[in-house]
Amino acid sequence: QAQLVESGGGLVQPGGSLRLSCAASGSIFRVYRMGWYRQAPGNKRELAATITTGGTTTYADSVKGRFTISRDNAKNTVFLQMNSLKPEDTAVYYCNAYHITLPNYWGQGTQVTVSS
């Protein structure tokens, strides 16, 4: 059973930065597209950013230019660097491992709160 373990959430003021990390089992990291999703209270879970095994990235329009997703293949870890944070970025952030034919996996989520 693969595991995704997130860390790095917390409380930050508007305009601040946070870096989320997601450590993945080595057996899935090499073949899965990794991503970060987020879910605010009362809202559906939505995509924030993804990165393929080859390093191709995609971003939601709402985070483009402020968030950067990256992966360290040697450490089986994917990161989400979040800059210029806004109150509307407040949500639980989930790490996701996606494969078109294999089971998908989710982390337990980490809370990000942007407030003064």
C-alpha positions as CSV (number, residue, x, y, z in Angstrom):
1,Q,0.0,0.0,0.0
2,A,1.5,3.3,-1.1
3,Q,1.6,6.3,1.3
4,L,1.6,10.0,0.9
5,V,2.6,12.1,3.9
6,E,2.2,15.9,3.8
7,S,3.8,18.5,5.9
8,G,4.4,22.3,5.9
9,G,0.9,23.7,6.5
10,G,0.2,26.4,9.0
11,L,-1.0,30.0,9.6
12,V,0.5,32.8,7.5
13,Q,-0.4,36.4,7.0
14,P,-1.6,37.7,3.6
15,G,1.4,38.2,1.3
16,G,3.4,35.5,3.1
17,S,4.8,32.2,1.9
18,L,4.6,28.6,2.8
19,R,6.2,25.5,1.4
20,L,4.3,22.2,1.5
21,S,6.0,18.8,1.2
22,C,4.7,15.4,0.3
23,A,6.8,12.3,0.8
24,A,5.7,9.4,-1.3
25,S,6.5,5.7,-1.3
26,G,9.3,5.0,-3.8
27,S,7.2,2.4,-5.6
28,I,4.8,5.0,-6.8
29,F,6.8,8.1,-7.1
30,R,8.7,7.0,-10.2
31,V,5.6,6.3,-12.3
32,Y,2.9,8.6,-11.0
33,R,2.0,12.1,-11.9
34,M,2.0,14.1,-8.6
35,G,-0.3,16.9,-7.7
36,W,-1.7,19.2,-5.1
37,Y,-5.4,19.8,-4.6
38,R,-7.2,22.0,-2.1
39,Q,-10.6,22.1,-0.5
40,A,-12.0,25.1,1.3
41,P,-14.9,24.7,3.7
42,G,-18.2,24.3,1.7
43,N,-16.3,23.9,-1.6
44,K,-15.4,21.0,-3.8
45,R,-11.8,19.8,-3.9
46,E,-10.0,21.5,-6.7
47,L,-6.8,21.1,-8.5
48,A,-4.0,23.5,-7.6
49,A,-1.0,22.1,-9.5
50,T,0.4,18.9,-11.0
51,I,3.8,17.7,-12.2
52,T,4.5,14.7,-14.4
53,T,7.4,12.2,-14.0
54,G,9.1,14.2,-16.7
55,G,8.7,17.5,-14.9
56,T,5.9,19.1,-16.9
57,T,3.8,21.3,-14.7
58,T,0.2,22.6,-14.8
59,Y,-1.5,25.2,-12.6
60,A,-4.9,26.4,-11.8
61,D,-5.5,30.0,-13.0
62,S,-6.0,31.1,-9.5
63,V,-2.5,30.1,-8.4
64,K,-0.5,30.7,-11.6
65,G,2.4,33.0,-11.0
66,R,2.3,32.5,-7.2
67,F,2.6,28.8,-6.7
68,T,5.4,26.5,-7.9
69,I,5.3,22.7,-7.9
70,S,8.5,20.7,-8.0
71,R,9.7,17.2,-7.3
72,D,12.9,15.7,-5.9
73,N,13.1,12.2,-7.5
74,A,16.0,11.3,-5.3
75,K,14.0,11.9,-2.1
76,N,10.6,10.8,-3.5
77,T,9.2,14.2,-2.5
78,V,7.0,16.7,-4.2
79,F,6.8,20.3,-3.1
80,L,4.4,23.2,-3.4
81,Q,6.0,26.6,-2.9
82,M,3.3,29.1,-2.2
83,N,4.1,32.8,-2.4
84,S,1.9,36.0,-2.2
85,L,-0.7,34.0,-0.3
86,K,-4.2,35.4,-0.1
87,P,-7.1,34.7,2.3
88,E,-8.8,32.8,-0.5
89,D,-6.0,30.3,-0.5
90,T,-7.1,29.1,2.9
91,A,-8.0,25.4,2.5
92,V,-6.9,21.9,3.4
93,Y,-4.2,20.9,0.8
94,Y,-4.0,17.3,-0.3
95,C,-1.2,15.6,-2.1
96,N,-2.3,13.2,-4.9
97,A,-0.6,10.5,-6.9
98,Y,-2.3,9.8,-10.2
99,H,-1.8,7.1,-12.8
100,I,-4.1,6.3,-15.7
101,T,-4.4,2.6,-15.0
102,L,-3.1,2.1,-11.5
103,P,-4.8,3.0,-8.2
104,N,-4.7,6.7,-7.2
105,Y,-3.6,7.8,-3.8
106,W,-4.3,10.7,-1.5
107,G,-2.5,12.1,1.5
108,Q,-4.2,13.0,4.8
109,G,-4.3,16.7,4.1
110,T,-2.5,19.7,5.7
111,Q,-4.3,22.9,6.7
112,V,-3.2,26.2,5.3
113,T,-4.8,29.3,6.8
114,V,-4.1,32.8,5.4
115,S,-5.2,35.5,7.8
116,S,-4.0,38.6,9.5
